[in-house]
Every structure is written in structure tokens, then in C-alpha cells.
């Protein structure tokens, strides 16, 4: 798959605006400040295709990018403060509409900041993906902040906190250093072949 051929196709702010399911999808989800946009840009070999915001929680839509017949889906970050109840309700409905809308989801890439313990919201998201029976992998982001051995130790501790089954794929990733991008591409392409 040539990741450089990616193009933005659409944004959806409500579940009703989502495109009809059918095409294979790879979705990216994580806390607001986990580095999701930066990692997606690194994956695509672009600087600013996926908008990076200095303010967590700025992305409030689901954004679709296409490479050939595969859609890459940038989901809004969770865990941001300072939104009113109406906006939080819209976000919840949008996310449920996406995940529970019979999408052709080949893989959900769940991003987790390797520097911190698993947050309650991260645990909740992984539990939610498992409850829906969705295939997922974990990308432990900001891995450049640690040595490789410290990163592996930290990843092992986080995998234990998430109570991950051994077959759940995971990668150490850094959008700054490019760590794990090749592994992430391999994981995505394996998922698309299933």
C-alpha cells in the first residue's frame, strides 16, 4: 500500500453524516493529547494532512482519508475538559454511531501515551472495543521519551494494566523519531488481509 497516495475525503460531525459502511476501515482513537494527528501524518509521510492542534479536544468531527479502497478514520480525542453537556452528548452519539454502526472495521489503532499509567478513560475505551468484538492494536506513543529497554518495560506494565491477551498486537511508536511506523504499517496490512 502506498501511504503517500492518501487523500482527505470527508468529515462527519453527527452520526447521520457518516458515509455508508462498506469500504474497509482502519480507525485511530485515543486521548486528546496522545499525538494521534502527528502519528497519522508520520504514517502517511505528510506534515499537516491530519490537522494537529495545540489545544486538546479541538477535533470534534470524524475525518476520513482514503488510500485506494481503504479508509483511514481519525476519531475525535476523548478526555478533553471544558466542553458543555450538549457538546459531550453530541460527541458520545457520534462515537457510538460510528462504532456501533456496522462499519467494515478491519482494525482500531488505540493510542496510549507510554509515559503514564493507563487512565480510566483508556481502560474504558479498550473495554468498549473488546465488548464490541472489534479487532484492535495498541500504539504506545511518545516512545522516544524513553530508551528502548525502558520503553519495553513500560509497555509490558501497561499491557498488564489493560489485561491484554497475548495475541493483541502492539507497537512502540514515536511520530518525532519515526519509531514503530514500519511495525504499524505491517500490523495494518495484516489486518486488511484478514
C-alpha positions in Angstrom: 0.0 0.0 0.0 1.4 3.4 -0.9 0.7 5.6 2.1 1.8 8.7 0.2 -1.3 8.5 -2.1 -3.6 9.3 0.8 -6.3 12.0 0.3 -8.8 13.6 2.6 -12.3 12.6 1.7 -14.8 13.9 4.3 -15.7 15.0 7.8 -18.8 13.9 9.8 -20.0 15.9 12.8 -23.0 13.7 13.5 -23.7 10.0 13.2 -26.2 10.8 10.4 -23.4 12.4 8.3 -21.2 9.2 8.4 -20.7 7.6 5.0 -22.4 4.3 4.3 -20.4 1.4 5.7 -18.8 -1.0 3.2 -15.2 0.0 2.5 -12.5 -1.5 4.8 -11.7 1.0 7.6 -8.7 1.5 9.9 -9.7 3.8 12.7 -7.4 5.7 15.1 -8.6 6.6 18.6 -7.0 8.0 21.8 -7.0 10.7 24.4 -6.9 14.3 23.1 -3.2 14.9 23.7 -1.8 11.5 22.8 -0.3 12.5 19.5 -2.9 10.9 17.1 -2.7 13.5 14.3 1.1 13.6 14.4 1.3 9.8 14.3 -1.2 9.6 11.3 0.8 12.3 9.5 4.0 10.3 10.1 2.3 7.1 8.8 1.2 9.0 5.6 4.5 10.7 5.2 2.8 14.1 5.3 3.4 17.1 7.6 -0.1 18.5 8.0 -2.7 16.4 6.2 -4.2 15.5 9.5 -4.7 18.7 11.4 -2.6 18.9 14.6 -4.0 21.3 17.2 -2.2 23.0 20.1 -5.4 22.8 22.1 -6.5 19.3 23.1 -10.1 18.3 22.1 -10.1 20.6 19.1 -11.1 17.9 16.7 -14.8 17.4 17.1 -15.5 15.6 13.8 -14.7 12.1 12.4 -12.4 12.7 9.5 -12.0 10.2 6.6 -8.8 9.7 4.5 -8.6 7.3 1.6 -5.8 5.2 0.2 -7.2 3.3 -2.8 -10.2 1.3 -1.5 -9.3 1.6 2.2 -10.5 4.4 4.6 -8.3 5.7 7.4 -10.5 7.2 10.1 -9.4 9.9 12.5 -11.7 9.8 15.5 -12.0 12.8 17.9 -9.9 12.6 21.0 -11.6 11.7 24.3 -11.0 13.0 27.8 -10.9 16.7 27.0 -12.3 19.1 29.6 -14.1 22.4 29.1 -16.9 21.2 26.9 -20.6 21.7 27.8 -23.0 18.9 28.3 -24.6 19.4 24.9 -21.2 19.0 23.1 -20.3 16.0 25.2 -23.7 14.4 24.3 -23.1 15.1 20.6 -19.6 13.5 20.9 -21.0 10.4 22.7 -23.7 10.0 20.0 -21.1 10.5 17.2 -18.7 7.9 18.6 -21.5 5.3 19.4 -22.9 5.9 15.9 -19.5 5.2 14.4 -18.5 2.1 16.5 -22.0 0.6 16.6 -22.9 1.3 13.0 -21.8 -2.0 11.4 -18.7 -0.4 9.9 -16.3 -2.7 8.0 -13.6 -2.1 10.7 -10.5 -4.1 10.0 -8.5 -2.6 12.8 -8.8 0.1 15.5 -5.4 1.6 16.4 -5.8 2.7 20.1 -3.1 5.2 21.0 -1.9 5.3 24.6 0.8 7.6 26.0 3.6 5.3 27.2 4.8 7.8 29.8 1.8 7.4 32.1 -0.2 4.7 33.7 -3.4 3.6 31.9 -6.0 6.2 32.5 -9.6 5.2 33.4 -10.7 6.6 30.0 -8.1 4.5 28.2 -9.2 1.4 30.1 -12.8 2.2 29.3 -12.0 2.6 25.6 -10.2 -0.8 25.4 -13.0 -2.4 27.3 -15.5 -0.9 24.9 -13.6 -2.2 21.8 -13.5 -5.6 23.4 -17.2 -5.6 24.3 -18.0 -4.9 20.6 -15.6 -7.6 19.5 -13.6 -5.2 17.3 -10.0 -6.0 16.2 -7.6 -3.6 17.7 -3.9 -2.9 18.4 -2.3 -0.5 20.8 0.3 2.1 19.7 2.2 3.2 22.7 3.0 6.8 21.7 5.9 9.1 22.7 8.3 6.2 22.9 11.2 8.5 22.0 11.0 9.8 25.6 12.4 6.5 26.9 15.3 4.3 26.0 14.2 1.1 24.1 14.6 -1.1 27.1 12.7 1.3 29.4 10.0 1.6 26.7 9.6 -2.2 26.5 9.4 -2.4 30.3 6.8 0.4 30.4 4.8 -1.3 27.6 4.8 -4.6 29.4 3.5 -2.8 32.6 0.7 -1.1 30.6 -0.3 -4.3 28.8 -0.7 -5.9 32.3 -2.8 -2.9 33.4 -5.0 -3.3 30.3 -5.1 -7.1 30.9 -4.3 -7.6 27.2 -4.4 -11.1 25.7 -1.0 -12.1 24.3 -2.4 -12.0 20.7 -3.3 -8.3 20.8 -0.7 -6.6 18.6 1.1 -3.5 20.0 3.9 -1.2 18.8 6.2 1.3 20.5 5.6 4.4 18.4 7.0 8.0 18.1 5.9 10.5 15.5 9.0 12.5 16.3 11.6 9.8 15.8 9.6 7.6 13.4 9.8 4.7 15.8 7.4 1.9 15.1 5.9 3.3 11.8 7.1 0.2 9.9 5.6 -2.1 12.5 2.3 -0.2 12.5 2.1 -0.5 8.7 2.8 -4.3 8.9 0.0 -4.6 11.6 -2.4 -2.6 9.4 -1.7 -4.6 6.3 -2.0 -7.9 8.2 -5.4 -6.8 9.4 -6.5 -5.8 5.9 -5.7 -9.3 4.6 -8.0 -11.0 7.2 
